[in-house]
Amino acid sequence: MTRLLFVACLAICLCAMAASPAAAQTIYQGNEYQVTDTSVVQGTFRAVAESRTRITSNYQRERTAVNFKFSLNGRNNERLSGDDRRLRLDPVGGLYRTPVYVFGGRPDEGFPQPEMVTRRADTDAFEVVFRVDLRPVLRSFRENGVYDPPVGEPIQEEDFEGVTIVGDTDPLVWDTQQAWADEDMRFQDPDGDGVYHLSLQFARRDLRPLNDRGKAVWSLTEDVSDFPQYTSDQRLVDALYTLSLEETLLDIREDGAFMAGKKWTGVWTRDISYSILLSLALVKPESAKTSLRAKVTEDGRIIQDTGTGGSWPVSSDRMTWALAAWETYLTTGDDDWLQESYDVLRRSVQADLRTVVDSTTGLVHGESSFMDWREQSYPDWMDPKDIYRSQTLSTNVVHYRTYRILAQMAAELGEPSQRWDKVAASIKEGINEHLWMPTKGHYSVFRYGRNHLSRADRAEGLGASLAILTGVADGGRAEVLAEQQPVVEFGTPSFWPYIPGIPPYHNAGIWPFVSSYWTWASAEAQNTAGVEHGLASIYRAAALFLTNKENMVAQTGHFEGTQINSDRQLWSVAGNLATVYRVLYGMRFTPEGLHFRPFVPEGYSGTHTLEGVEYRDATLDIELRGHGHRIVQITLDGEPLDEPLIPADLSGEHEVRIVLNGGLPEANIHLVPNRYTPATPQVQRDAGGLVWDAIDGAASYRVVRNGTVVDTTASTRYAVSEASTLAEYQVQAVGVGGLHSFLSEPVRVVEASSVTTVQPAGTLETEHDGYTGDGYLPLRLDAHRSVTMEVEVETPGLYSLDVRYANGSGPVNTDNKAAIRTLRVDGDRVGPIVLPQRGPDRWSDWGYSNPQEIALAAGTHTVTLVFTNSNRNMNGTVNAANLDHVRLTRLKAGVPGDESP
């Protein structure tokens, strides 16, 4: 009896030692946090994997974070997209009362907590009384008869109908018109003091139960046995893998498609595509197919369902669909899916080839992939047509990979592939020529401007990752990029350095799925430090939060302060799983089979088992031993393999054993502080030239002419003179620490005689003011209507042609309302003219389209705007715009082959 008692006590002691901090082995030690095989410690915060199916965390309990803004007359007129008010509700029910917000006042810092009027722990709901002060609005009505809101059109006193609220937490919605249509969302002012009130009910959210020590707990509750099962010597990694499997299951809707996360029952094309590529094609291929089919229009083209300024072609990263579709074929070998997805891609690229591909540089136009909040990624002077004009790293790499995939699909189907290979090669060459910054050792996030494009001096995480993974970064660039790409303490930022005055989201934000791609890319580039840093950043966040969050603030690694956040965010879930499949096991899928290229840092050494991997017609149990990046032995059912490849035609159940060499390459990472650039100068013309206000923190200013730096000055003035050809001037603030602002909006400097404007012929309208001539010509929803004008050219040369237009079809951040027409000169096709929406009902808000360059001889030329099939937007319609005039500006005198001066 004594011996049994001793054995029992010894077992208890051994278990306690195994779970104690002293027994934990450090996997990663950073400046701000530590990751061990069982825990994460960041200051006073601690998460512990008590088992492979249970994690506890003392990170603060989840409160209900509400992001919102007010709205007059059901319009988005208080704040720009992303510039929201915020508050947080404690996880205790009761009655709350917000501060009195002044309509149009600046946003609050942090997440202010409203005043608790009545505390009720026994209720599952909050009642929140929102209060908004409209006295400045009403005063403006009394004194001026009109109120000019911070965003949108002025409101006449007689047109004022009331105020409502929009937001991201039920019962709030972001759609202003939907909120306005709900009478229960209208504020009231019963005492007539100008402060309006609205009482709303919110559901109480305790996302995690608490144990008897007050810690939040995650315990596995769903049956995840149908997924591949993973175990290792790192209990924390095992638990987070299992948590991610459970969240994958919870992110599948009743129709079999994926949802974007707990807050989002829908999913966008890019979100689902990046998630499928990371890991979901392997673990849930049928759900992947269902989700991808939902992102195809009735006529068989990929949907661009989010983006600035009327979506496609201002945003053009819908081609992420190709990466996901191909990966799904590679993991399943489904020939029917291969043919289906090839047909969708082939139809979709026809419009892109004529609308977003720049034949001069080989690059494609369009917004940075996934960073589709204009204020969060671009200088504030760039409107949607400028974003269309930009050439971004991530979107270009996606398009390069799309055409490579088309070529590979064509080869699998026995069809010609040379055309697609040629386009892919042109894009790759353009990326490395125009976006690579050799002195920095990384790519630029984008090129931007009007007639002359310049590289932005910022690095972008997702695009850099994809450049390595797709082979765009060749010739030694991948190794250099893996060492020079900026990363911060808590992960891989969306881009670096940050934009001042913009709250964290894409700006100053870390997205775990971006960190997952960067960790995968670091393994591909054989960068040990990058893999260790990346794995730790992903595991830290998921363990402390007990879920795979959407994003977090770069400075703190917390999710407080972000504009939108969600638990079990799909691409973060997929990214956590990818750390096992893509990094530790190094899985790469090709038409020939499943390749292994493991990368196991020393801290993750031991025995890793992955059981029940469904690959095409085979089921694999895969054991991985040791650490390192080279395989010294690999066997299939006990028989040695000549190379680490599981053939694509393998069927049945099999065992794979892999032994690593224990060696790792030495490499560094570019760990940078969280830094903001100076603000972007706002440059004006005056009689003496250019003038701008001094920028805080600027040591000097660069003056740029036609994309080239021509001077550096400490002054806020610069003399310029007009000439017979257009000069576009921009100014850039250079900070004391050497970081540069964005370039300012281009200022046109040219003699008036070098600019010609031509009004369209036909019946002009005058309903909306702001036009420059006798009226404007509506471009109706008519696919067969074309507009033709004649232009007289006195001096032969290279000219820029753009169109002054208005498009009030909708807000700049939603809907597919960009109007597109094809420009022809003297019957020859020149290129697309893109006329994006400029705001809801803003038909008096005029601006210029993207420019097209044309070489013209002296004489009369016919300019035609015509609709072609490639001009049809993603909603299948021919969108409307109003045409004021066509503008022709001389860029260079003399036509090639012409001896005229």
Secondary structure, DSSP 8 states (H G I E B T S, - for coil): -HHHHHHHHHHHHHHHHHHSGGG--EEEE-SS-EEESSEEEETTEEEEEEETTEEEE-S----EEEEEEEEETTS--SS-TT--EEEEE-SS-EEEEEEEEETT----SS----EEEEE-TT-SEEEEEEEEE-HHHHHHHHHHSEE--SSS--EEGGG---EEEEESSTT--S-HHHHHH-GGG--B-TT-SSEEEEEEEEE----S-B-TTS-EEEE--S--TTS-EEE-S-HHHHHHHHHHHHHHHHTB-TTS-B-SBTTBSS--HHHHHHHIIIIIHHH-HHHHHHHHHTTB-TTS-B---S-TTTSTTTS-GGGHHHHHHHHHHHHH--HHHHHHHHHHHHHHHHHHHHHTB-TTTS-B-B--SS---HHHHS-TT--HHHHHH-EEHHHHHHHHHHHHHHHHHHHHTT---HHHHHHHHHHHHHHHHHTEETTTTEE-SEEEESSSEEE-S-EEHHHHHHHHHTT-STTTHHHHHHHHSEEBTTB-BSEESB-TT--SSSTTEE-HHHHHHHHHHHHHTT-HHHHHHHHHHHHHHHHHHTS--S-EETTTS--TT-SS--TT-HHHHHHHHHIIIIIIS-EEEETTEEEE---B-GGG-SEEEEEEEEETEEEEEEEEES-BSSEEEEEETTEE-SSSEEETT-EEEEEEEEEE-S-------EE----B-------EEETTEEE----TTEEEEEEEETTEEEEEESSSEEE----SS-EEEEEEEEETTS-B------EEE--GGGEEEE---S--B-SSS--SSS-BEEE-S-TT--EEEEEEESS-EEEEEEEEEE--SS-TTSSS--EEEEEEETTEEEEEEEE---STT-TT--EE---EEEEE-SEEEEEEEE--GGG--TTSS---EEEEEEEEEEEEES-TT----
